[in-house]
Amino acid sequence: MNYSYWELKEWFTNIDFTIVGSGIVGLNCALELKKKHPAAKIIILEKGMLPQGASTKNAGFACFGSLSELIDDLSSHTEQEVYNLVENRWKGLQLLRSNLGDKNIDFQQNKGFELCDSETFFEECISKKEDINNLLKPIFKKDVFSVSDNTFNFKKVHNRYIVNNFEGQIDTGKMAYELLHKVQTLGVKILNNITVENFTEDNTNIEITTDKITFKTNKLFIATNGFANKLLEEKVQPARAQVLITKPIKNLQIKGTFHLNKGYYYFRNIDNRILFGGGRNLDFKTEETSEFGQTAIIQNELENILKTTILPNTSFEIEHRWSGIMGVGNQKKAIVKQLSNHVFCGVRLGGMGVAIGSLVGKELAELIHE
């Protein structure tokens, strides 16, 4: 290893807190730890050159659940559990905005629109609209969901949309930049291109083995979400989400965030482009992976929906394709807990990293008792 003794001594001795993962949870955990323990020595270990978490790679939806998704959640969760999920997502979004500022993350609240593929599905959702609005009224004080006509001229969908009046969007690149800048300004050290291989614990501290160095820390926080099962035995399943973005489109009239097919497809405007992702339902087994990449079956369907539904009368070109790894499970509640005397985790964000990541990071840091 081409480092001097003095470099290694400075970075890897007397470490109070080590965080694995520089995504939205890890960075917010560091922010909160610095507030509570300003003199603490904190390092963050990141396996990538840039943050690798899904919350920095996703479509930038500042969302908390479409109407059909919340209806579906009620089949496997109690009303109170669904209420808690939405409340935490909303609190997390407000914390994100408060910490970083709307302008710095390009937050826009242009509403969300759920597109239904049939009148039957539309009517099924609308029949539960008032119940869901009443359930969420204590959080938002107003009706979350309403209905509008097909003002965007999409094809092959029902001529009325279900509107989420509180949904927004952010620039996740700006979010990551602001978070990184904020924690580094506070003195948190971030080490990139370093992979944690394992760790062992004794009565006083944790020994962490990486592909570069072995060192000790007083407390370890694991915030790797979809990659959690590489280090933990928690019930977290990786789930890949594939995304693409078009080249600029002249006179693009689409504005807002949009959901198709119970949220398995999602798109929005960003400047004068369309960002479009989803399709995991086409091949669930293949997408249960922690490997980045794209597949023909999903990319072809994304392009097909762009051509036939979203931009049927507009020519477009794809400029870039990428993927992110989410952490999911049979329950949507995030796992935030103490695992042992010195080890803690905040994982399984369920595809809602932008919404709940800030709150989960804060809760993770608060597991340390004074």
Contacts in CASP RR format, 6 or more apart in sequence:
PFRMAT RR
TARGET T0000
AUTHOR 0000-0000-0000
METHOD contacts of the structure
MODEL  1
MNYSYWELKEWFTNIDFTIVGSGIVGLNCALELKKKHPAAKIIILEKGML
PQGASTKNAGFACFGSLSELIDDLSSHTEQEVYNLVENRWKGLQLLRSNL
GDKNIDFQQNKGFELCDSETFFEECISKKEDINNLLKPIFKKDVFSVSDN
TFNFKKVHNRYIVNNFEGQIDTGKMAYELLHKVQTLGVKILNNITVENFT
EDNTNIEITTDKITFKTNKLFIATNGFANKLLEEKVQPARAQVLITKPIK
NLQIKGTFHLNKGYYYFRNIDNRILFGGGRNLDFKTEETSEFGQTAIIQN
ELENILKTTILPNTSFEIEHRWSGIMGVGNQKKAIVKQLSNHVFCGVRLG
GMGVAIGSLVGKELAELIHE
1 212 0 8 1.000
1 213 0 8 1.000
8 213 0 8 1.000
11 43 0 8 1.000
11 189 0 8 1.000
11 191 0 8 1.000
12 213 0 8 1.000
12 215 0 8 1.000
13 215 0 8 1.000
14 41 0 8 1.000
15 41 0 8 1.000
15 42 0 8 1.000
15 43 0 8 1.000
15 215 0 8 1.000
15 216 0 8 1.000
15 217 0 8 1.000
15 218 0 8 1.000
16 37 0 8 1.000
16 40 0 8 1.000
16 41 0 8 1.000
16 42 0 8 1.000
16 217 0 8 1.000
16 218 0 8 1.000
16 219 0 8 1.000
17 30 0 8 1.000
17 33 0 8 1.000
17 37 0 8 1.000
17 40 0 8 1.000
17 41 0 8 1.000
17 42 0 8 1.000
17 43 0 8 1.000
17 217 0 8 1.000
17 218 0 8 1.000
17 219 0 8 1.000
17 220 0 8 1.000
17 221 0 8 1.000
18 42 0 8 1.000
18 43 0 8 1.000
18 44 0 8 1.000
18 45 0 8 1.000
18 206 0 8 1.000
18 208 0 8 1.000
18 217 0 8 1.000
18 219 0 8 1.000
18 220 0 8 1.000
18 221 0 8 1.000
19 26 0 8 1.000
19 29 0 8 1.000
19 30 0 8 1.000
19 42 0 8 1.000
19 43 0 8 1.000
19 44 0 8 1.000
19 45 0 8 1.000
19 221 0 8 1.000
19 223 0 8 1.000
20 44 0 8 1.000
20 45 0 8 1.000
20 196 0 8 1.000
20 220 0 8 1.000
20 221 0 8 1.000
20 222 0 8 1.000
20 223 0 8 1.000
20 224 0 8 1.000
20 231 0 8 1.000
21 44 0 8 1.000
21 45 0 8 1.000
21 46 0 8 1.000
21 47 0 8 1.000
21 51 0 8 1.000
21 52 0 8 1.000
21 53 0 8 1.000
21 222 0 8 1.000
21 223 0 8 1.000
21 224 0 8 1.000
22 44 0 8 1.000
22 45 0 8 1.000
22 46 0 8 1.000
22 51 0 8 1.000
22 52 0 8 1.000
22 180 0 8 1.000
22 190 0 8 1.000
22 192 0 8 1.000
23 46 0 8 1.000
23 51 0 8 1.000
23 52 0 8 1.000
23 53 0 8 1.000
23 55 0 8 1.000
23 56 0 8 1.000
23 176 0 8 1.000
23 179 0 8 1.000
23 223 0 8 1.000
23 225 0 8 1.000
24 53 0 8 1.000
24 55 0 8 1.000
24 56 0 8 1.000
24 96 0 8 1.000
24 175 0 8 1.000
24 176 0 8 1.000
24 179 0 8 1.000
24 353 0 8 1.000
24 354 0 8 1.000
24 357 0 8 1.000
24 358 0 8 1.000
24 361 0 8 1.000
25 55 0 8 1.000
25 223 0 8 1.000
25 225 0 8 1.000
25 346 0 8 1.000
25 347 0 8 1.000
25 349 0 8 1.000
25 353 0 8 1.000
25 357 0 8 1.000
25 360 0 8 1.000
25 361 0 8 1.000
25 364 0 8 1.000
26 44 0 8 1.000
26 221 0 8 1.000
26 223 0 8 1.000
26 361 0 8 1.000
26 364 0 8 1.000
27 44 0 8 1.000
27 51 0 8 1.000
27 179 0 8 1.000
27 180 0 8 1.000
27 182 0 8 1.000
27 183 0 8 1.000
28 95 0 8 1.000
28 99 0 8 1.000
28 179 0 8 1.000
28 357 0 8 1.000
28 358 0 8 1.000
28 359 0 8 1.000
28 360 0 8 1.000
28 361 0 8 1.000
28 362 0 8 1.000
28 365 0 8 1.000
29 221 0 8 1.000
29 223 0 8 1.000
29 346 0 8 1.000
29 361 0 8 1.000
29 362 0 8 1.000
29 364 0 8 1.000
29 365 0 8 1.000
30 42 0 8 1.000
30 44 0 8 1.000
30 183 0 8 1.000
30 186 0 8 1.000
30 188 0 8 1.000
30 365 0 8 1.000
31 99 0 8 1.000
31 179 0 8 1.000
31 182 0 8 1.000
31 183 0 8 1.000
31 186 0 8 1.000
31 362 0 8 1.000
31 365 0 8 1.000
32 361 0 8 1.000
32 362 0 8 1.000
32 364 0 8 1.000
32 365 0 8 1.000
32 366 0 8 1.000
33 40 0 8 1.000
33 42 0 8 1.000
33 365 0 8 1.000
33 368 0 8 1.000
34 40 0 8 1.000
34 42 0 8 1.000
34 183 0 8 1.000
34 186 0 8 1.000
34 187 0 8 1.000
34 188 0 8 1.000
36 365 0 8 1.000
36 368 0 8 1.000
36 370 0 8 1.000
37 368 0 8 1.000
41 189 0 8 1.000
42 187 0 8 1.000
42 188 0 8 1.000
42 189 0 8 1.000
43 188 0 8 1.000
43 189 0 8 1.000
43 190 0 8 1.000
43 191 0 8 1.000
43 217 0 8 1.000
44 183 0 8 1.000
44 188 0 8 1.000
44 189 0 8 1.000
44 190 0 8 1.000
44 191 0 8 1.000
45 191 0 8 1.000
45 194 0 8 1.000
45 196 0 8 1.000
45 208 0 8 1.000
45 210 0 8 1.000
46 52 0 8 1.000
46 190 0 8 1.000
46 191 0 8 1.000
46 192 0 8 1.000
46 193 0 8 1.000
46 194 0 8 1.000
47 193 0 8 1.000
47 194 0 8 1.000
47 195 0 8 1.000
47 196 0 8 1.000
48 192 0 8 1.000
48 193 0 8 1.000
49 192 0 8 1.000
49 193 0 8 1.000
50 56 0 8 1.000
50 176 0 8 1.000
50 192 0 8 1.000
51 176 0 8 1.000
51 180 0 8 1.000
52 227 0 8 1.000
52 325 0 8 1.000
53 224 0 8 1.000
53 225 0 8 1.000
53 226 0 8 1.000
53 227 0 8 1.000
53 324 0 8 1.000
53 325 0 8 1.000
54 225 0 8 1.000
54 226 0 8 1.000
54 241 0 8 1.000
54 324 0 8 1.000
54 325 0 8 1.000
54 326 0 8 1.000
54 327 0 8 1.000
54 349 0 8 1.000
54 351 0 8 1.000
54 353 0 8 1.000
55 172 0 8 1.000
55 225 0 8 1.000
55 349 0 8 1.000
55 353 0 8 1.000
55 354 0 8 1.000
55 357 0 8 1.000
56 172 0 8 1.000
56 173 0 8 1.000
56 175 0 8 1.000
56 176 0 8 1.000
57 172 0 8 1.000
57 243 0 8 1.000
57 322 0 8 1.000
57 323 0 8 1.000
57 324 0 8 1.000
58 172 0 8 1.000
58 241 0 8 1.000
58 243 0 8 1.000
58 324 0 8 1.000
58 326 0 8 1.000
58 351 0 8 1.000
58 353 0 8 1.000
58 354 0 8 1.000
59 243 0 8 1.000
59 266 0 8 1.000
59 267 0 8 1.000
59 268 0 8 1.000
59 275 0 8 1.000
59 276 0 8 1.000
59 277 0 8 1.000
60 169 0 8 1.000
60 170 0 8 1.000
60 171 0 8 1.000
60 172 0 8 1.000
60 268 0 8 1.000
60 275 0 8 1.000
60 354 0 8 1.000
61 167 0 8 1.000
61 168 0 8 1.000
61 169 0 8 1.000
61 257 0 8 1.000
61 266 0 8 1.000
61 268 0 8 1.000
61 354 0 8 1.000
62 93 0 8 1.000
62 96 0 8 1.000
62 107 0 8 1.000
62 109 0 8 1.000
62 167 0 8 1.000
62 168 0 8 1.000
62 169 0 8 1.000
62 170 0 8 1.000
62 257 0 8 1.000
62 354 0 8 1.000
62 355 0 8 1.000
63 89 0 8 1.000
63 112 0 8 1.000
63 164 0 8 1.000
63 167 0 8 1.000
63 168 0 8 1.000
63 257 0 8 1.000
63 352 0 8 1.000
63 354 0 8 1.000
63 355 0 8 1.000
64 85 0 8 1.000
64 86 0 8 1.000
64 89 0 8 1.000
64 90 0 8 1.000
64 93 0 8 1.000
64 166 0 8 1.000
64 167 0 8 1.000
64 352 0 8 1.000
64 355 0 8 1.000
65 86 0 8 1.000
65 89 0 8 1.000
65 164 0 8 1.000
65 352 0 8 1.000
66 112 0 8 1.000
66 114 0 8 1.000
66 162 0 8 1.000
66 164 0 8 1.000
66 259 0 8 1.000
66 262 0 8 1.000
66 263 0 8 1.000
67 114 0 8 1.000
67 125 0 8 1.000
67 128 0 8 1.000
67 129 0 8 1.000
67 132 0 8 1.000
67 145 0 8 1.000
67 162 0 8 1.000
67 164 0 8 1.000
68 114 0 8 1.000
68 121 0 8 1.000
68 125 0 8 1.000
68 162 0 8 1.000
68 259 0 8 1.000
68 262 0 8 1.000
68 263 0 8 1.000
69 259 0 8 1.000
69 262 0 8 1.000
69 263 0 8 1.000
70 82 0 8 1.000
70 86 0 8 1.000
70 132 0 8 1.000
71 124 0 8 1.000
71 125 0 8 1.000
71 128 0 8 1.000
71 132 0 8 1.000
72 262 0 8 1.000
73 81 0 8 1.000
73 82 0 8 1.000
73 85 0 8 1.000
73 332 0 8 1.000
74 82 0 8 1.000
77 85 0 8 1.000
77 331 0 8 1.000
77 332 0 8 1.000
79 135 0 8 1.000
81 333 0 8 1.000
82 135 0 8 1.000
83 135 0 8 1.000
83 136 0 8 1.000
83 138 0 8 1.000
83 139 0 8 1.000
84 333 0 8 1.000
85 332 0 8 1.000
85 333 0 8 1.000
86 136 0 8 1.000
86 139 0 8 1.000
87 139 0 8 1.000
88 334 0 8 1.000
88 356 0 8 1.000
88 359 0 8 1.000
89 352 0 8 1.000
89 355 0 8 1.000
89 356 0 8 1.000
90 139 0 8 1.000
90 140 0 8 1.000
90 166 0 8 1.000
90 355 0 8 1.000
91 359 0 8 1.000
92 355 0 8 1.000
92 356 0 8 1.000
92 357 0 8 1.000
92 358 0 8 1.000
92 359 0 8 1.000
93 354 0 8 1.000
93 355 0 8 1.000
93 358 0 8 1.000
95 358 0 8 1.000
95 359 0 8 1.000
95 362 0 8 1.000
96 105 0 8 1.000
96 170 0 8 1.000
96 175 0 8 1.000
96 354 0 8 1.000
96 357 0 8 1.000
96 358 0 8 1.000
97 105 0 8 1.000
97 107 0 8 1.000
99 179 0 8 1.000
99 182 0 8 1.000
99 358 0 8 1.000
100 175 0 8 1.000
100 178 0 8 1.000
100 179 0 8 1.000
100 182 0 8 1.000
101 107 0 8 1.000
101 178 0 8 1.000
104 174 0 8 1.000
104 178 0 8 1.000
105 170 0 8 1.000
105 171 0 8 1.000
105 174 0 8 1.000
105 175 0 8 1.000
105 178 0 8 1.000
106 170 0 8 1.000
106 171 0 8 1.000
106 174 0 8 1.000
107 168 0 8 1.000
107 169 0 8 1.000
107 170 0 8 1.000
108 168 0 8 1.000
108 169 0 8 1.000
108 170 0 8 1.000
108 256 0 8 1.000
109 166 0 8 1.000
109 167 0 8 1.000
109 168 0 8 1.000
110 168 0 8 1.000
110 169 0 8 1.000
110 255 0 8 1.000
110 256 0 8 1.000
110 257 0 8 1.000
110 269 0 8 1.000
111 163 0 8 1.000
111 164 0 8 1.000
111 165 0 8 1.000
111 166 0 8 1.000
111 167 0 8 1.000
111 168 0 8 1.000
111 256 0 8 1.000
111 257 0 8 1.000
112 163 0 8 1.000
112 164 0 8 1.000
112 165 0 8 1.000
112 167 0 8 1.000
112 168 0 8 1.000
112 256 0 8 1.000
112 257 0 8 1.000
112 258 0 8 1.000
112 259 0 8 1.000
113 148 0 8 1.000
113 152 0 8 1.000
113 161 0 8 1.000
113 162 0 8 1.000
113 163 0 8 1.000
113 164 0 8 1.000
113 256 0 8 1.000
113 257 0 8 1.000
113 258 0 8 1.000
113 259 0 8 1.000
114 125 0 8 1.000
114 161 0 8 1.000
114 162 0 8 1.000
114 163 0 8 1.000
114 164 0 8 1.000
114 258 0 8 1.000
114 259 0 8 1.000
114 260 0 8 1.000
114 263 0 8 1.000
115 154 0 8 1.000
115 157 0 8 1.000
115 158 0 8 1.000
115 161 0 8 1.000
115 258 0 8 1.000
115 259 0 8 1.000
115 260 0 8 1.000
115 309 0 8 1.000
116 122 0 8 1.000
116 125 0 8 1.000
116 157 0 8 1.000
116 158 0 8 1.000
116 160 0 8 1.000
116 161 0 8 1.000
116 162 0 8 1.000
117 156 0 8 1.000
117 157 0 8 1.000
117 158 0 8 1.000
117 260 0 8 1.000
117 261 0 8 1.000
118 158 0 8 1.000
119 158 0 8 1.000
121 158 0 8 1.000
122 158 0 8 1.000
122 160 0 8 1.000
122 162 0 8 1.000
125 162 0 8 1.000
126 147 0 8 1.000
126 162 0 8 1.000
129 145 0 8 1.000
129 147 0 8 1.000
129 162 0 8 1.000
132 144 0 8 1.000
132 145 0 8 1.000
133 143 0 8 1.000
133 144 0 8 1.000
133 145 0 8 1.000
136 144 0 8 1.000
137 143 0 8 1.000
140 166 0 8 1.000
142 165 0 8 1.000
143 165 0 8 1.000
144 164 0 8 1.000
144 165 0 8 1.000
144 166 0 8 1.000
145 162 0 8 1.000
145 163 0 8 1.000
145 164 0 8 1.000
145 165 0 8 1.000
146 162 0 8 1.000
146 163 0 8 1.000
146 165 0 8 1.000
147 160 0 8 1.000
147 161 0 8 1.000
147 162 0 8 1.000
147 163 0 8 1.000
148 160 0 8 1.000
148 161 0 8 1.000
148 163 0 8 1.000
149 159 0 8 1.000
149 160 0 8 1.000
149 161 0 8 1.000
150 157 0 8 1.000
150 158 0 8 1.000
150 159 0 8 1.000
150 160 0 8 1.000
150 161 0 8 1.000
152 253 0 8 1.000
152 254 0 8 1.000
153 313 0 8 1.000
154 309 0 8 1.000
154 310 0 8 1.000
154 312 0 8 1.000
155 308 0 8 1.000
155 309 0 8 1.000
155 312 0 8 1.000
156 308 0 8 1.000
156 309 0 8 1.000
157 260 0 8 1.000
157 309 0 8 1.000
167 256 0 8 1.000
167 257 0 8 1.000
168 256 0 8 1.000
168 257 0 8 1.000
169 256 0 8 1.000
169 257 0 8 1.000
169 268 0 8 1.000
169 270 0 8 1.000
170 354 0 8 1.000
171 270 0 8 1.000
172 354 0 8 1.000
175 354 0 8 1.000
180 190 0 8 1.000
183 190 0 8 1.000
184 190 0 8 1.000
194 210 0 8 1.000
194 211 0 8 1.000
194 212 0 8 1.000
194 213 0 8 1.000
195 210 0 8 1.000
195 211 0 8 1.000
196 208 0 8 1.000
196 209 0 8 1.000
196 210 0 8 1.000
196 231 0 8 1.000
197 209 0 8 1.000
197 210 0 8 1.000
197 211 0 8 1.000
198 209 0 8 1.000
198 231 0 8 1.000
199 206 0 8 1.000
199 207 0 8 1.000
199 208 0 8 1.000
199 209 0 8 1.000
199 220 0 8 1.000
199 231 0 8 1.000
199 343 0 8 1.000
200 206 0 8 1.000
200 207 0 8 1.000
200 209 0 8 1.000
201 207 0 8 1.000
201 340 0 8 1.000
201 341 0 8 1.000
201 342 0 8 1.000
201 343 0 8 1.000
203 341 0 8 1.000
204 218 0 8 1.000
205 216 0 8 1.000
205 217 0 8 1.000
205 218 0 8 1.000
205 342 0 8 1.000
206 216 0 8 1.000
206 217 0 8 1.000
206 218 0 8 1.000
206 219 0 8 1.000
206 220 0 8 1.000
206 342 0 8 1.000
206 343 0 8 1.000
207 214 0 8 1.000
207 215 0 8 1.000
207 216 0 8 1.000
208 214 0 8 1.000
208 215 0 8 1.000
208 216 0 8 1.000
208 217 0 8 1.000
208 220 0 8 1.000
218 342 0 8 1.000
219 342 0 8 1.000
219 343 0 8 1.000
219 344 0 8 1.000
219 368 0 8 1.000
220 342 0 8 1.000
220 343 0 8 1.000
220 344 0 8 1.000
221 344 0 8 1.000
221 345 0 8 1.000
221 346 0 8 1.000
221 364 0 8 1.000
221 365 0 8 1.000
222 228 0 8 1.000
222 231 0 8 1.000
222 232 0 8 1.000
222 343 0 8 1.000
222 344 0 8 1.000
222 345 0 8 1.000
222 346 0 8 1.000
222 347 0 8 1.000
223 345 0 8 1.000
223 346 0 8 1.000
223 347 0 8 1.000
223 361 0 8 1.000
223 364 0 8 1.000
224 230 0 8 1.000
224 231 0 8 1.000
224 347 0 8 1.000
225 236 0 8 1.000
225 325 0 8 1.000
225 326 0 8 1.000
225 327 0 8 1.000
225 346 0 8 1.000
225 347 0 8 1.000
225 348 0 8 1.000
225 349 0 8 1.000
225 353 0 8 1.000
226 236 0 8 1.000
226 237 0 8 1.000
226 238 0 8 1.000
226 239 0 8 1.000
226 290 0 8 1.000
226 325 0 8 1.000
226 326 0 8 1.000
226 327 0 8 1.000
226 328 0 8 1.000
226 347 0 8 1.000
226 348 0 8 1.000
227 238 0 8 1.000
227 290 0 8 1.000
227 325 0 8 1.000
228 234 0 8 1.000
228 236 0 8 1.000
228 327 0 8 1.000
228 345 0 8 1.000
228 347 0 8 1.000
228 348 0 8 1.000
229 236 0 8 1.000
229 237 0 8 1.000
229 238 0 8 1.000
229 290 0 8 1.000
230 290 0 8 1.000
232 339 0 8 1.000
232 345 0 8 1.000
232 347 0 8 1.000
234 335 0 8 1.000
234 345 0 8 1.000
234 347 0 8 1.000
234 348 0 8 1.000
235 329 0 8 1.000
235 330 0 8 1.000
235 335 0 8 1.000
235 348 0 8 1.000
236 327 0 8 1.000
236 328 0 8 1.000
236 329 0 8 1.000
236 335 0 8 1.000
236 347 0 8 1.000
236 348 0 8 1.000
237 288 0 8 1.000
237 327 0 8 1.000
237 328 0 8 1.000
237 329 0 8 1.000
238 288 0 8 1.000
238 289 0 8 1.000
238 290 0 8 1.000
238 325 0 8 1.000
238 326 0 8 1.000
238 327 0 8 1.000
238 328 0 8 1.000
239 280 0 8 1.000
239 287 0 8 1.000
239 288 0 8 1.000
239 325 0 8 1.000
239 326 0 8 1.000
239 327 0 8 1.000
239 328 0 8 1.000
239 350 0 8 1.000
239 351 0 8 1.000
240 280 0 8 1.000
240 287 0 8 1.000
240 288 0 8 1.000
240 289 0 8 1.000
240 290 0 8 1.000
240 291 0 8 1.000
240 292 0 8 1.000
240 293 0 8 1.000
240 323 0 8 1.000
240 324 0 8 1.000
240 325 0 8 1.000
240 326 0 8 1.000
241 277 0 8 1.000
241 278 0 8 1.000
241 280 0 8 1.000
241 287 0 8 1.000
241 323 0 8 1.000
241 324 0 8 1.000
241 325 0 8 1.000
241 326 0 8 1.000
241 351 0 8 1.000
242 277 0 8 1.000
242 278 0 8 1.000
242 279 0 8 1.000
242 280 0 8 1.000
242 287 0 8 1.000
242 293 0 8 1.000
242 294 0 8 1.000
242 295 0 8 1.000
242 298 0 8 1.000
242 299 0 8 1.000
242 302 0 8 1.000
242 321 0 8 1.000
242 322 0 8 1.000
242 323 0 8 1.000
242 324 0 8 1.000
243 275 0 8 1.000
243 276 0 8 1.000
243 277 0 8 1.000
243 278 0 8 1.000
243 321 0 8 1.000
243 322 0 8 1.000
243 323 0 8 1.000
243 324 0 8 1.000
244 275 0 8 1.000
244 276 0 8 1.000
244 277 0 8 1.000
244 299 0 8 1.000
244 302 0 8 1.000
244 303 0 8 1.000
244 318 0 8 1.000
244 320 0 8 1.000
244 321 0 8 1.000
244 322 0 8 1.000
245 270 0 8 1.000
245 273 0 8 1.000
245 274 0 8 1.000
245 275 0 8 1.000
245 276 0 8 1.000
245 318 0 8 1.000
245 319 0 8 1.000
245 320 0 8 1.000
245 321 0 8 1.000
246 273 0 8 1.000
246 274 0 8 1.000
246 275 0 8 1.000
246 276 0 8 1.000
246 306 0 8 1.000
246 316 0 8 1.000
246 317 0 8 1.000
246 318 0 8 1.000
246 319 0 8 1.000
247 273 0 8 1.000
247 316 0 8 1.000
247 317 0 8 1.000
247 318 0 8 1.000
247 319 0 8 1.000
248 271 0 8 1.000
248 272 0 8 1.000
248 273 0 8 1.000
249 272 0 8 1.000
249 273 0 8 1.000
249 274 0 8 1.000
249 311 0 8 1.000
249 314 0 8 1.000
249 316 0 8 1.000
250 272 0 8 1.000
252 269 0 8 1.000
252 272 0 8 1.000
252 273 0 8 1.000
252 274 0 8 1.000
252 314 0 8 1.000
254 269 0 8 1.000
254 274 0 8 1.000
254 310 0 8 1.000
255 269 0 8 1.000
256 268 0 8 1.000
256 269 0 8 1.000
257 266 0 8 1.000
257 267 0 8 1.000
257 268 0 8 1.000
258 266 0 8 1.000
258 267 0 8 1.000
258 268 0 8 1.000
258 310 0 8 1.000
259 265 0 8 1.000
259 266 0 8 1.000
260 266 0 8 1.000
260 267 0 8 1.000
260 305 0 8 1.000
260 309 0 8 1.000
261 281 0 8 1.000
264 278 0 8 1.000
264 279 0 8 1.000
264 280 0 8 1.000
264 281 0 8 1.000
265 276 0 8 1.000
265 277 0 8 1.000
265 278 0 8 1.000
265 279 0 8 1.000
265 302 0 8 1.000
265 305 0 8 1.000
266 276 0 8 1.000
266 277 0 8 1.000
266 278 0 8 1.000
267 274 0 8 1.000
267 275 0 8 1.000
267 276 0 8 1.000
267 277 0 8 1.000
267 310 0 8 1.000
268 274 0 8 1.000
268 275 0 8 1.000
269 275 0 8 1.000
273 319 0 8 1.000
274 306 0 8 1.000
274 310 0 8 1.000
274 311 0 8 1.000
274 316 0 8 1.000
276 302 0 8 1.000
276 305 0 8 1.000
276 306 0 8 1.000
276 310 0 8 1.000
277 302 0 8 1.000
278 298 0 8 1.000
278 302 0 8 1.000
279 298 0 8 1.000
279 301 0 8 1.000
279 302 0 8 1.000
280 287 0 8 1.000
280 298 0 8 1.000
282 297 0 8 1.000
282 298 0 8 1.000
282 301 0 8 1.000
283 295 0 8 1.000
283 297 0 8 1.000
283 298 0 8 1.000
286 295 0 8 1.000
287 298 0 8 1.000
289 325 0 8 1.000
290 325 0 8 1.000
292 322 0 8 1.000
292 323 0 8 1.000
292 324 0 8 1.000
292 325 0 8 1.000
293 322 0 8 1.000
293 323 0 8 1.000
294 321 0 8 1.000
294 322 0 8 1.000
294 323 0 8 1.000
299 321 0 8 1.000
303 318 0 8 1.000
306 316 0 8 1.000
326 349 0 8 1.000
326 350 0 8 1.000
326 351 0 8 1.000
327 347 0 8 1.000
327 348 0 8 1.000
327 349 0 8 1.000
327 350 0 8 1.000
327 351 0 8 1.000
328 348 0 8 1.000
328 350 0 8 1.000
328 351 0 8 1.000
329 348 0 8 1.000
329 350 0 8 1.000
332 350 0 8 1.000
332 352 0 8 1.000
333 348 0 8 1.000
334 346 0 8 1.000
334 347 0 8 1.000
334 348 0 8 1.000
334 349 0 8 1.000
334 350 0 8 1.000
334 356 0 8 1.000
334 360 0 8 1.000
335 345 0 8 1.000
335 346 0 8 1.000
335 347 0 8 1.000
335 348 0 8 1.000
336 345 0 8 1.000
336 346 0 8 1.000
336 360 0 8 1.000
336 361 0 8 1.000
336 363 0 8 1.000
336 364 0 8 1.000
336 367 0 8 1.000
337 344 0 8 1.000
337 345 0 8 1.000
337 346 0 8 1.000
337 367 0 8 1.000
338 344 0 8 1.000
338 367 0 8 1.000
339 345 0 8 1.000
344 364 0 8 1.000
344 367 0 8 1.000
344 368 0 8 1.000
345 364 0 8 1.000
346 360 0 8 1.000
346 361 0 8 1.000
346 363 0 8 1.000
346 364 0 8 1.000
349 356 0 8 1.000
349 357 0 8 1.000
349 360 0 8 1.000
353 360 0 8 1.000
END
